[in-house]
Amino acid sequence: MALQVFTAVTGASWESTLVGALDRNAHGVTVVRRCVDVSDLLAAAATGTGQAALLSAELRRLDGEAIARLGEAGVAVVGLVEPGDDRAAARLRQLGVDRVLPADSEPELIAQALREAVAGAAEPGRDVADPSAALPALGVPDTPTERPAGRGRVVAVWGPTGAPGRTTVAVGLADEAARLGVSTLLVDADVYGGVISQVLGLLDESPGLAGAARLAGAGTLDLAALVRLAWAVRPQLRVLTGLARADRWPELRPGAVGTVLEEARRLAELVVVDCSFNLEDDEELSFDTVAPRRNGATLAVLDAADTVLCVSGADPVALQRSVRALDDLRDVLPDAEPVLVVNQLRRGPVPGDPRVEIAAAVERFTGRAVSFFLPVDRDAADAALASGRTLAEVAPRSPLRIALRSLAVAVADVAAPSRERRGLWRDRRAAG
């Protein structure tokens, strides 16, 4: 049976010649529809009558979202560019088109690329509004040994609703890693209320992550653009600020966020992402609409992360929320092994020794051990917030700062300098 193909190369001088050659010759390809624009192509893909699409880089309004929706509909994509146009080829690949050929390629080579694309594509027949298809397949995050050499590690800082201190942990972790000599990028991906720019005293109207996502969606994000969008807080620390208003969440499409994180791996050895709490997929809407999902950005970050830090508060309400949140995480990432961080540890809300009691309760209800405890230090945290600086700058001997430094050493897999280790040991003894 001939391969059913859509074309969307309107405006190209070689369109008619190519379509005629594909149809006339025995290449096993039949052009079933010549689409005039992206909307027409997506409408054709939704009918299920085609298995592949052949499109040009010059197609107006072509973006990563369109490529993702074609994939969700089971339509494989092959791109064509003008001979020698490396920039257009790179743009198509960033949008998610793996197979890109010069437009003057022989028809049989183009037909072969279409067949290979279909053979390597997901099974067709999934509806474009299928919630399970709205994001990349959620699987086990790559381990450091599985990642190609030179790729930075992505750490997602996530936790339940409430105020467990996700942003405090994310900022502290990124700052301490940078002070350990690890090039670090801090990303604010909270679609419900990102505040990293305020915490660090940065301009909250800067494009930040939203600007990077727009470039990624258009296929024009590169390392230089990401550097321009990220604030250089200090030589080893850059910050990609979040949304100035929560109602701008549709700007953070999952596919674009994933592309930003891939580029971020090239920029920094460690990428720390402050995530939203919510993992729901809006099922009541997702079966009959292709509208964007508010929590898609969070799921995309968790899917891309090499390490997921689950931040919990240290009181009974926060712990109960964390137990439920871990169940939700298991539903979307069944094989994930989150690192549990209990923040705001103090005496009072939990009887007895809070460290022992909380560790036992978490183990009993989740089957997981608490990896890190972060003590409460409201005076130091308030001083840092009031001045728009980090704990290391306003309270270097704070017990919370010392604990965050230990977390950074473990997450970044580096050792503190020996002189600093002696200082931290003295600080721990004083704190105890």
C-alpha positions as CSV (number, residue, x, y, z in Angstrom):
1,M,0.0,0.0,0.0
2,A,1.3,3.4,-0.9
3,L,2.3,5.8,1.9
4,Q,-0.3,8.6,2.3
5,V,1.5,11.9,2.5
6,F,0.4,15.5,3.1
7,T,2.6,18.3,1.6
8,A,2.9,21.9,3.0
9,V,5.4,23.6,0.8
10,T,3.2,26.4,-0.5
11,G,5.2,29.2,-2.2
12,A,8.3,27.2,-3.0
13,S,9.2,27.3,-6.6
14,W,9.9,23.6,-6.7
15,E,6.6,22.5,-5.1
16,S,4.7,21.4,-8.2
17,T,7.7,19.6,-9.7
18,L,8.3,17.7,-6.5
19,V,4.7,16.8,-5.9
20,G,4.4,15.6,-9.5
21,A,7.6,13.5,-9.3
22,L,6.5,11.9,-6.1
23,D,3.1,11.0,-7.6
24,R,4.2,9.9,-11.0
25,N,7.1,7.6,-10.1
26,A,6.9,4.3,-8.4
27,H,8.2,5.5,-5.0
28,G,5.4,4.0,-2.9
29,V,4.2,7.5,-2.0
30,T,0.8,9.1,-2.7
31,V,0.2,12.8,-2.0
32,V,-3.3,12.9,-0.6
33,R,-3.5,16.6,0.1
34,R,-1.5,19.7,-0.7
35,C,-2.0,22.0,2.3
36,V,-1.8,25.8,2.0
37,D,-0.7,26.6,5.6
38,V,-0.2,25.2,9.1
39,S,-3.9,25.3,10.0
40,D,-4.8,23.4,6.9
41,L,-2.0,20.8,7.6
42,L,-3.2,20.3,11.2
43,A,-6.8,19.9,10.1
44,A,-5.7,17.3,7.5
45,A,-3.7,15.5,10.2
46,A,-6.7,15.3,12.5
47,T,-8.6,13.3,9.9
48,G,-6.3,10.4,10.1
49,T,-6.0,10.0,6.3
50,G,-2.2,10.6,6.2
51,Q,0.8,9.0,7.7
52,A,3.5,11.6,7.0
53,A,3.9,15.3,6.1
54,L,6.4,16.9,3.9
55,L,6.9,20.6,4.8
56,S,9.3,23.4,4.0
57,A,11.1,25.6,6.5
58,E,9.5,28.7,4.9
59,L,5.9,27.6,5.9
60,R,4.3,30.6,7.7
61,R,3.5,30.1,11.4
62,L,5.3,26.9,11.7
63,D,6.4,26.3,15.3
64,G,7.2,23.6,17.7
65,E,3.6,23.3,18.9
66,A,2.5,22.4,15.3
67,I,5.2,19.8,15.0
68,A,4.1,18.3,18.4
69,R,0.5,18.2,17.3
70,L,1.4,16.4,14.1
71,G,3.2,13.8,16.2
72,E,0.3,13.4,18.5
73,A,-1.9,12.7,15.5
74,G,0.5,10.0,14.4
75,V,1.8,12.0,11.4
76,A,5.6,11.7,10.8
77,V,7.4,14.8,9.5
78,V,10.1,15.4,7.0
79,G,11.5,18.9,6.3
80,L,12.8,20.4,3.1
81,V,15.1,23.4,3.0
82,E,16.7,25.4,0.2
83,P,20.1,23.8,-0.7
84,G,22.9,25.2,1.6
85,D,20.5,26.9,4.0
86,D,22.0,25.5,7.2
87,R,20.1,28.0,9.4
88,A,16.7,26.8,8.2
89,A,17.8,23.2,8.7
90,A,18.9,23.9,12.3
91,R,15.6,25.6,12.9
92,L,13.5,22.7,11.7
93,R,15.6,20.3,13.9
94,Q,15.0,22.5,17.0
95,L,11.3,22.4,16.3
96,G,11.5,18.6,16.4
97,V,11.9,17.6,12.8
98,D,14.6,14.9,12.8
99,R,14.8,14.3,9.1
100,V,15.7,17.4,7.0
101,L,16.7,17.2,3.3
102,P,17.7,19.7,0.7
103,A,14.8,20.6,-1.6
104,D,16.8,19.4,-4.7
105,S,17.2,15.9,-3.3
106,E,16.1,13.1,-5.6
107,P,12.5,12.1,-5.2
108,E,13.5,8.6,-4.3
109,L,15.6,9.9,-1.4
110,I,12.7,12.0,-0.2
111,A,10.3,9.0,-0.4
112,Q,12.8,6.9,1.5
113,A,13.1,9.6,4.3
114,L,9.3,9.6,4.5
115,R,9.1,5.9,4.9
116,E,11.9,5.9,7.6
117,A,10.1,8.7,9.4
118,V,6.9,6.7,9.5
119,A,8.7,3.6,10.7
120,G,10.3,5.5,13.5
121,A,7.2,7.5,14.5
122,A,4.7,6.8,17.3
123,E,1.8,4.5,16.5
124,P,-0.9,6.6,14.6
125,G,-4.5,6.8,15.7
126,R,-4.0,8.8,18.9
127,D,-6.4,11.7,19.0
128,V,-4.7,15.1,19.0
129,A,-6.6,16.0,22.2
130,D,-5.5,12.8,24.0
131,P,-4.1,14.0,27.4
132,S,-1.5,11.3,27.4
133,A,-0.2,12.6,24.1
134,A,-0.1,16.2,25.1
135,L,3.4,15.8,26.6
136,P,6.4,13.7,25.7
137,A,6.3,10.2,27.1
138,L,6.9,10.3,30.8
139,G,9.7,7.8,31.6
140,V,12.7,7.4,33.8
141,P,14.9,10.5,33.8
142,D,18.3,9.9,32.3
143,T,21.0,9.1,34.8
144,P,24.3,10.9,34.7
145,T,26.0,7.9,33.2
146,E,23.5,7.7,30.4
147,R,23.8,11.3,29.3
148,P,26.4,12.2,26.7
149,A,29.6,13.8,28.0
150,G,29.3,17.6,28.4
151,R,25.6,17.8,29.1
152,G,24.6,19.7,32.2
153,R,22.4,18.1,34.8
154,V,18.8,19.3,35.4
155,V,17.5,19.3,38.9
156,A,13.8,19.9,39.4
157,V,12.8,21.4,42.8
158,W,9.2,20.4,43.3
159,G,6.8,19.8,46.2
160,P,3.2,19.9,47.3
161,T,0.9,22.9,47.6
162,G,1.3,25.3,50.5
163,A,4.6,26.9,51.5
164,P,7.2,24.2,52.0
165,G,9.9,26.5,50.7
166,R,10.5,25.3,47.2
167,T,11.8,28.7,46.0
168,T,14.0,29.0,49.1
169,V,15.6,25.6,48.4
170,A,16.0,26.3,44.7
171,V,17.6,29.7,45.2
172,G,19.8,28.4,48.0
173,L,20.9,25.3,46.1
174,A,21.7,27.3,42.9
175,D,23.6,29.9,44.9
176,E,25.7,27.4,46.9
177,A,26.5,25.3,43.8
178,A,27.8,28.4,42.1
179,R,29.9,29.3,45.1
180,L,31.4,25.8,44.9
181,G,32.6,26.6,41.4
182,V,29.8,24.8,39.4
183,S,28.4,26.9,36.6
184,T,24.7,27.1,37.4
185,L,21.5,28.3,35.7
186,L,18.5,28.9,38.0
187,V,15.2,28.7,36.1
188,D,11.8,29.9,37.5
189,A,9.2,27.6,35.9
190,D,6.4,28.1,38.4
191,V,3.3,28.9,36.4
192,Y,1.2,29.7,39.5
193,G,3.4,32.3,41.1
194,G,7.1,32.4,40.4
195,V,8.9,34.8,42.6
196,I,12.6,34.2,42.0
197,S,13.1,37.6,40.5
198,Q,11.7,39.3,43.6
199,V,13.7,37.0,45.9
200,L,16.9,38.0,44.2
201,G,16.0,41.7,43.5
202,L,15.9,41.3,39.7
203,L,13.6,43.1,37.2
204,D,10.5,40.9,37.0
205,E,9.4,42.3,33.6
206,S,12.4,40.8,31.8
207,P,11.5,38.1,29.2
208,G,13.3,35.3,31.0
209,L,11.9,31.8,30.5
210,A,8.9,33.1,28.5
211,G,11.2,34.8,26.1
212,A,13.3,31.7,25.8
213,A,10.1,29.6,25.2
214,R,9.0,31.9,22.5
215,L,12.3,31.5,20.7
216,A,12.2,27.7,21.2
217,G,8.7,27.6,19.8
218,A,9.9,29.4,16.7
219,G,13.0,27.2,16.4
220,T,15.4,30.1,16.8
221,L,16.7,29.5,20.4
222,D,20.4,29.1,20.6
223,L,23.1,29.4,23.2
224,A,23.8,33.1,22.5
225,A,20.1,33.9,22.8
226,L,19.8,32.0,26.1
227,V,22.8,33.9,27.5
228,R,21.2,37.2,26.6
229,L,17.9,36.3,28.3
230,A,19.5,35.0,31.6
231,W,20.6,37.4,34.3
232,A,24.3,37.1,35.3
233,V,24.0,37.3,39.1
234,R,27.7,36.4,39.5
235,P,30.3,34.7,37.3
236,Q,29.1,31.2,38.0
237,L,25.4,31.9,38.4
238,R,22.8,32.9,35.9
239,V,19.0,33.3,36.4
240,L,16.2,32.8,33.9
241,T,13.3,34.6,35.5
242,G,9.7,33.4,35.4
243,L,6.3,34.8,34.5
244,A,5.6,38.3,35.8
245,R,1.9,37.4,36.0
246,A,0.3,34.0,36.6
247,D,-2.2,34.5,33.7
248,R,0.6,34.3,31.2
249,W,1.0,30.6,31.8
250,P,0.0,29.7,28.2
251,E,3.3,31.1,27.0
252,L,5.1,28.1,28.6
253,R,4.2,25.3,26.3
254,P,5.6,21.9,27.3
255,G,7.5,21.3,24.1
256,A,9.1,24.7,24.2
257,V,10.1,24.3,27.9
258,G,11.8,21.0,27.1
259,T,13.7,22.7,24.3
260,V,14.8,25.5,26.6
261,L,16.1,22.9,29.1
262,E,18.1,21.1,26.4
263,E,19.8,24.3,25.5
264,A,20.3,25.1,29.2
265,R,22.3,21.9,29.6
266,R,24.8,23.4,27.1
267,L,25.0,26.6,29.0
268,A,25.5,25.3,32.6
269,E,26.8,22.3,34.4
270,L,23.8,22.4,36.7
271,V,20.3,23.6,35.8
272,V,18.1,24.2,38.9
273,V,14.4,24.6,38.1
274,D,11.8,25.9,40.5
275,C,8.6,24.0,39.6
276,S,4.9,24.4,40.3
277,F,3.2,22.0,42.7
278,N,0.3,20.9,40.5
279,L,0.5,17.7,38.4
280,E,-3.2,17.4,37.3
281,D,-3.8,17.2,33.6
282,D,-7.3,18.9,33.4
283,E,-9.0,15.7,32.3
284,E,-12.5,17.3,32.1
285,L,-11.3,19.5,29.2
286,S,-8.6,17.4,27.6
287,F,-10.8,14.9,25.8
288,D,-12.5,17.5,23.5
289,T,-10.1,20.3,23.1
290,V,-6.5,21.0,22.1
291,A,-6.1,23.9,24.4
292,P,-2.8,24.2,26.3
293,R,-2.5,22.6,29.7
294,R,-1.4,24.8,32.6
295,N,0.5,22.0,34.3
296,G,2.2,20.9,31.1
297,A,5.3,23.0,31.9
298,T,5.7,21.3,35.3
299,L,5.3,17.8,33.8
300,A,7.8,18.7,31.1
301,V,10.4,19.8,33.6
302,L,9.9,16.7,35.8
303,D,10.2,14.5,32.7
304,A,13.5,16.2,31.6
305,A,15.0,16.2,35.1
306,D,17.9,14.0,36.1
307,T,17.1,14.6,39.8
308,V,13.8,15.5,41.4
309,L,13.9,17.1,44.8
310,C,10.6,16.8,46.7
311,V,10.5,19.6,49.2
312,S,8.2,19.1,52.2
313,G,7.4,21.2,55.2
314,A,8.1,19.8,58.7
315,D,4.6,20.1,60.3
316,P,1.8,17.4,60.1
317,V,-0.2,19.3,57.5
318,A,2.8,19.7,55.2
319,L,3.8,16.1,55.7
320,Q,0.4,14.8,54.8
321,R,0.4,16.9,51.6
322,S,3.8,15.5,50.7
323,V,2.6,12.0,51.1
324,R,-0.3,12.7,48.7
325,A,2.0,14.6,46.3
326,L,4.4,11.7,46.1
327,D,1.5,9.4,45.1
328,D,0.6,11.9,42.3
329,L,4.2,11.9,41.2
330,R,4.3,8.1,41.1
331,D,1.2,8.3,38.8
332,V,3.0,10.5,36.2
333,L,6.6,9.2,36.7
334,P,6.2,5.7,37.9
335,D,10.0,4.9,37.9
336,A,11.1,8.3,39.4
337,E,13.2,8.2,42.6
338,P,12.6,11.6,44.2
339,V,15.1,12.9,46.7
340,L,13.1,13.9,49.8
341,V,14.0,17.2,51.5
342,V,12.3,18.2,54.7
343,N,12.4,22.0,55.1
344,Q,11.7,24.2,58.1
345,L,12.7,21.6,60.7
346,R,11.9,22.8,64.2
347,R,10.6,21.6,67.5
348,G,6.9,22.2,68.3
349,P,4.7,20.9,65.5
350,V,6.0,17.4,66.0
351,P,6.3,15.8,69.4
352,G,9.7,14.4,70.5
353,D,12.8,14.6,68.3
354,P,11.4,16.1,65.1
355,R,14.1,14.6,62.9
356,V,13.5,11.1,64.2
357,E,9.7,11.3,64.2
358,I,9.5,12.8,60.8
359,A,11.9,10.3,59.3
360,A,9.9,7.4,60.8
361,A,6.6,8.8,59.6
362,V,7.8,9.5,56.0
363,E,9.3,6.0,55.8
364,R,6.1,4.4,57.1
365,F,3.7,6.2,54.7
366,T,5.8,6.5,51.6
367,G,8.4,3.8,51.9
368,R,11.1,6.4,51.2
369,A,13.8,7.8,53.4
370,V,14.3,11.5,54.0
371,S,17.7,12.5,52.4
372,F,18.1,16.0,53.8
373,F,16.7,18.1,56.7
374,L,16.9,21.8,56.5
375,P,16.4,23.7,59.8
376,V,14.2,26.8,60.1
377,D,16.0,30.1,60.4
378,R,13.4,32.8,60.0
379,D,15.6,35.7,60.9
380,A,18.2,34.8,58.2
381,A,15.5,34.1,55.6
382,D,13.7,37.4,56.4
383,A,17.0,39.3,56.1
384,A,17.7,37.7,52.7
385,L,14.2,38.4,51.4
386,A,14.2,42.0,52.6
387,S,17.5,42.8,50.9
388,G,17.0,40.7,47.7
389,R,20.1,38.7,48.5
390,T,21.0,35.1,49.2
391,L,21.6,33.5,52.6
392,A,25.3,33.2,51.9
393,E,25.5,37.0,51.5
394,V,23.4,38.1,54.6
395,A,23.9,35.2,57.0
396,P,26.9,33.0,56.0
397,R,26.9,31.2,59.4
398,S,23.1,30.5,59.4
399,P,22.3,26.8,60.1
400,L,20.0,26.9,57.1
401,R,22.7,28.2,54.9
402,I,25.1,25.4,56.1
403,A,22.4,22.8,55.4
404,L,21.8,24.2,51.9
405,R,25.6,24.1,51.2
406,S,25.6,20.4,52.2
407,L,22.6,19.8,49.8
408,A,24.5,21.5,47.0
409,V,27.6,19.5,47.6
410,A,25.6,16.3,47.3
411,V,23.4,17.4,44.3
412,A,26.3,18.9,42.3
413,D,28.5,15.9,43.3
414,V,31.5,18.1,44.3
415,A,33.5,18.5,47.4
416,A,33.8,21.8,49.3
417,P,37.4,23.1,49.6
418,S,39.2,21.8,52.7
419,R,39.4,25.2,54.3
420,E,35.7,25.7,53.8
421,R,34.9,22.2,55.1
422,R,36.7,23.1,58.4
423,G,34.7,26.3,58.6
424,L,31.5,24.5,58.0
425,W,32.3,21.9,60.6
426,R,32.9,24.6,63.2
427,D,29.6,26.2,62.2
428,R,27.8,22.9,62.6
429,R,29.3,22.4,66.1
430,A,28.2,25.9,67.0
431,A,24.7,25.3,65.6
432,G,24.4,22.1,67.6
